[in-house]
Amino acid sequence: MASSFQYLLLLLLLFFFISPSSSAKSSFRPKAFVLPVTKDASTLQYVTQIRQRTPLVPLNLVLDLGGQFLWVDCDQKYSSTTYHPARCKSALCSLADASSCGDCFSPPRPGCNNNTCSVMPDNTVTGTATFGDVGQDVVSVQSTNGFHPGRTVAASRFIFSCASTFLLDGLATGVSGMAGLGRTKIALPSQFASAFSFPRKFAICLASNSKGVVFFGDGPYVLLPDVDAAKFLTHTPLILNPESTASAHSQGQPSSEYFVGVKSIKIDDKVVPKINKKLLSINKEGFGGTKISTVNPYTVLEASIFKAVTQAFIRARNYTRVGGVAPFEVCFSSHNVGSTRLGPAVPTIEFVLQNNVSWSIFGANSVVQVKNNVMCLGVVNGGDKPRTSIVIGGFQLENHLLQFDLASSRLGFSPLLFWRRTTCANFNFTSAA
């Protein structure tokens, strides 16, 4: 009963703070939003775009699946007539879980105001965090019916954090910050769901060399030629890590990232031996387990898991090993590797999850052609004592639809969309409602 009341109170607070613009209220109520996602060739980061401020400015942002909130560089010419700082000890600061309050000893501007609360924007690529003021401003995105984009809709007081320019170091050229989709009250999915009465769901569909898509709200999620990928989802519980995995955080703060329960790993339907099962669970200090990440370009495995998986993969076909090609250690001659509709004809890797369901990874998501006649297994050695034992990275997510149901705390994942003769690049961004 208490948790239901707290959630209702959260909805009321968010609706008050980030209610839709008056024109949206009177004339149009969207059912879902859609954002494009492109892969930066240099950094392998996934970049999306929103429009923010008054007048509106397009912002390129690195997509961070487990990120805590939207953060934006406010040092470089942030100008807006609708920016509002969050005053210390206000309900807005409480909603944002603001860590501190303070003053700024320079002329007032976005990111530098007296009596304003702060959070810790986190560059999860470099593992760098700093203090940043909490503020609100207009955010504009496109609605969708699941088939194509619709009208542009604005949230008048979207909560975000200002950050200093140095926090952009290590991010793709031309980006202004990071778009956090994590399990917090002010991440993009929660704010959109509350402001526009969406179901608390969102879905990502990443493409390798074209435009992928993020949906906020429920399906359909339709890809050309008329394939509703939401119909092919398999579900497994999402696990809450009780300790934050952010670069800087308060003790006892839960993680905003998305974890799933891997029970075992199979190669060509055979269980990989010698995997320490303790590493597959999250301990009291928040170490271990398996998370999903759009920030890591490839899957990262703890050293002993890496050794067991790579040995089983090579032995399954008796591949001829060749020297590693950074960042990969396990490479082999592809001279006799055939081709299939699901990518190179290599052993299938399966993550066996809770509910006894399997996430199968075929050649299109398991191996990388690094040069003529050389392929590498697209996983990275994470060392002996990483914070998280398995990080399923972006390359392994590509051309799968993943739906995150925050209300039910479950993940829905599609098989490789090549099965359905479509890809994540096939959302119809060219046709407007």
N, C-alpha and C positions, 0 to 999 in steps of 0.2 A: 504493500500500500504506500509506504513512504517513497519507494523508488518511482512509482507511477506518478505521485504528486510532484516529485522533483523534476521528472521529465516534462510534465504539463507546464510547470513553472518555467523551465528552460524554453519550451516552445513559445510561451507568451513573451518572454524577454527578447528572444531572437526576433519574433515578428515585430515587436515594438521597435527594436533597434535597426532592423534592416528591412523594413516594409517596402513593398514595391512602390515605384513612382506612381503618382496620381493617375497618369494616363493609362498605366498598366492596370490599375485597380478598376477603372471605369469601363475600359473597352475590351480587355483581353486578359485571360488567365491561362498561362502556359501550363502544359502537362509535363514537360521535360525540357532540358537544355542540351545543347551539343557544342563541343569545342573540337577544333582540328588539332592533330598532333603530328609533328614531323620529327624525324630523327636527324640530329646534327651529325654530319659525316665525320667531322673532326673529333668530337668528344664522345660520340655515341649516346649523347643525352637526348631525351625526348622533350620537345619544346612545344608548348601550346601558346595560344594568344587570347587575351581578353582586352576589353577597352575599359579604362578607368578615368575618373576625374571629370571636372567641368572647366573648359570644354573637354570632350572625350579624347583620350590618347591611346593608341594601340600599344599594348605591352606584350613583348615576348617573355615567356616564363618557362623555366625548367620544371617539368612535371615531376613531382615528388609524391609517389603513392602514399608513403607513410608520414609525409610532412605534417606539421602541427597546424599550419595556417598559411595564408597568403602573406608573403613579405616582399617588399619592394624597396629598391634604392631610392631614398628621398633626398640624397645630397645633390644629385644632378638635375637641376631645373625642374623640381616638382612644383607645379603651379596648378592650383585648383581653387575655384570659388566655393566648393562644397566640401572641403576637407574639415573634419571636426576632430580635435584631439580628445582622448578619453581622460576625463578628470579623475584625479586620485580618489580612491575609496568609493567610486561610483559603481552602480550595478554593472555597467559595461566592463569595468576593470575586473570585477568578480567573475563575470561570464568568460572573460579572456584568460582567467587564471593568472593574472598579472603578478609578476614576481616582486616588483618593487615600484616605488614612486620617487620622483625627483624633479629637479629644476634644470633649466637650460640657461646658460649665461651668455647667450647670443641673441640677436634679434629673432623674434618668433617666426617660425616657418614650419611646414610639415616635417615632423621628425625632431623638432626642437621647440618645445613649449614648456612653460612652467606648470607645475602642479599636474603632471601627466604621468600615467602609469606605464610600465614597461614590461615586455616579455623578452624572450631570447630567440630571435630569428636564427635559424640554423642552416648553414650551408652543408648539407649532408654529403656532398661530393668530397669536400676537403675536410669535413669534420670540424668546422670552425663555427663558433657561435658568438654573439655579442648582444648587448642590450639594444632594444629598439622600442620607440614609443608605440603605443596602441593608438590607432586612429580609425576614422570611418570616412568613406568617400563613395561616390557613385561607381558601380561596376555594371557594365553592359555586356550581355551575351545573347546568343541566338537561341530561340526556342526551337523545338522540333516535335513532330508527331511520330518520330521513329523512322520515317521514310526519307525525309529531306529537311533542310533547315526551314524555319518559319520566321516570324517577326522577331526583331531585336527587342529585348526586354531589359529594363534597368532596375537594379536594387539600389535604393537611394542612399543607404547608410551601411555599406558592406564593411565589416570589421577586418582590419589587416594590421600589419606591423611595418613601420618604417625601419630601414636598415642603412648602414653606411656603405659607401661605394666599395670599400675593400672586400666586403663579403661576397662580391661577385667574382672574385678571383677563382679560377678553376671552372667557371661555368662557360657555356657556349657563348661565342661572340654575339653581341647584340641583344642579350637578354637583360631584363631589368629586375629579376628576382626569381622566386620559386613559388609554385602553386601547390600548396599542401592539401592532400586528399585524405589525411589520416583520421584517426578515431578521437577527435576532439570536438568541443562545442563550436569552435569557430573555424574549423577547416571548411573548404568549399562545399563538400556534400551536405554537411549539417546546416550551414547557413542557407544554401539554396532550398533545401527541403523545408526548413522552417519558414522562410520568407514567402514561399510560393505554395506551401501545403503539398509538396511532393511526398511520395513514399521515400523513406530514408534508404535509398538505394542509388548506386551509381555503377557504371560499367566502363571498362577500358578495353580498347582493341588496338594494339600497336602494330604498325606496319614497318617493314624492314627498310624500304627505300622509296616510300611514297607517303601519302597523307593518311594517318590513322585517325582514331576518333575516341572521344570521351563523352559518355552520356551521363547526365544527372537526372534522376527519376527512373521510373520503371520502363520496361519495354513497351512496344516492340523495339528491337534494335535491328533494322532491316539493312541488309547489304545486297548490292546488285549481284545476280539477277533475282531479286525478290526472295531473299533468304533471310528469315527472321532467326538470327543466331540465338536469341533467347530461348528458343524451343529445344535447344540441344544441350542444355546445361546439366552437368552433374554437380551435386552439392556435397559440401563437407563443412564442419563447424570451423568458424574462426576462433582462435585462442587469444585470450588477453594476456600479454606479458605484464606481470604486476610491477615491473621496474622499467623505467624509461630507458630507451636506447638512444636518446638524443645526445648531442655533443655536450650540452650543459642542461642540467635539470635539477629539480628538488628531490631529495630522497623520499621514496615512497610514491612518487608520481608514476602512474602506469604508462606503458609505452603507447604511442599513437600509431605504431606500425602494425601491419596485418600478419599474423602468424597462423600457420596451419599445422596439423598433427601428422607428421610423417612417421609411419610405423616401420617401414622397411623400404629398401630399394631393390628393384629387379632389373636384370639385363637379359633381354630375350626370354622373359618369363621365369628366369632363375633368380632366386634371392641372392643378393650379394652377401657373402659371408664376412665375418670378422668386423662388423660394424658395432661399435659400442652403443648399446641402446640408451644408455644414460645421456649421451650427447643429443639424442633426438627429443628429449624432454627439456622443458624450461625449469631450472632450479630456483630456489628461493631468492637468489640474488639476481635473477633475470637472465642468466647465462644459458646458452643452449637453444634447442628448438629450431624451427624453420620459419623464415619469413619470406615475403614476396616483395621485390624491390624494383622500381623503375630507375633507380639511381645507379645501381650496379649493372654495368652493361652485360655481364655474363654471370652465370651461377658460380657461387663461391662455396667451396666445401672445406670443412675442417680437415687438417692434414691426414689423419688416419682414415677418414671417410673418403677423401680424395684418392688416397692410395688404393683402397679397396675397390672403389668404383672404376677407376681408370684401368686397373689390372684386369678386372672382370670384362670390361669393354674390349680391350685389346685381345684378350684370350678368346672371346666369343667368335672372332673371325681370324685369329692368328695373323693380325696385321703386321707388316714390316715397319718397325719403329724408325723414325728419323729424328733429327735434332729438333728441339722445341723452338717455337717462334713466339716471342713475347706478345701477349701475356700468357700464352699457353705453354704447358710443359709436355703435354702428351700429343705428339703428332705422328703421322704415319703416311706411307705412300698411298695415294688414291688411284694408282694406275689401274687396278682391277675392281674398283668400287663402281657398281652400276648406279643407275638413276631410276627413281620411281616418282609417282605423283606426289608423294609425301617427302620428297627430297632424296639425298643420297641413300643408297641401300646399305645402311649400317645397322648395328644392333639397336633395338628399341629399349629405351630407358623408361622405367616406371617408378614413380613415387607412389607407394601404397599409403593411403591416407586414412584418417578416421572414417567410420561408416563403411570400411572395407571397400572403398572406391579407389580407382587408380587414375593418376594423371600420366598419360603416356606421352613421351617425347620422342618424336621421329627424327629422321636425318635432317630435315629442314631447320630444326631447332637444336640439334645436338652437335653438329660438326660445322666447322668454318673452313672454307677453301682459302688458304692463305697465299698459295702460289701454285703454279703449274705442278700437278701431280702430287701436291702435299695438302693434306687435310689435318686439322687439329680438333680434338675434342674440346668443345666450347665451354669448358669449366676451368676455374682458377683455384689454385691451392691457397686456402685461407690461413694456413699456419696452424700451430699447435693449440693455442688457446684463444680463439676468436670469441667475440661477445655472442655471436649467433653461429650455430654449427653449420646450418645450411641457409644460404641466401639464394633464392630462385631469382635470377636476374633477367634483364630486359630481353635479351636474345631468345631465351627460352619461353618468354611470354608472347612473342610476336605471332600474329595470325591465330591467336586464341582470344575468344571473348571471355573476359572475367567480370562477373557481377558481384559487387560487395553489398550485401544486405545488412545494414547496420542495425535495424530493428530486431532481426532474428539472429544476428551474429553468425552469418554463414556466407561461404564463398560458393558461387556457381561458376564453373569453368566449362567451356566448350572443348570438344576435340579440335585438333588442328583443322582449320576451316577449309583446307584443301580437299578434305573429304567431301565437302558440300560444294566444291567447285567455285569457291569464292575466297576472298581475303579481307583483311582488315582495311585495305585501301579502297574497298568498294562501297563505302557510304557515299550517297549521292549529294555531295556538297554543292553541286551546280544548279540544282533546281530548288527554288524557294516557294513556300506556300503562298 
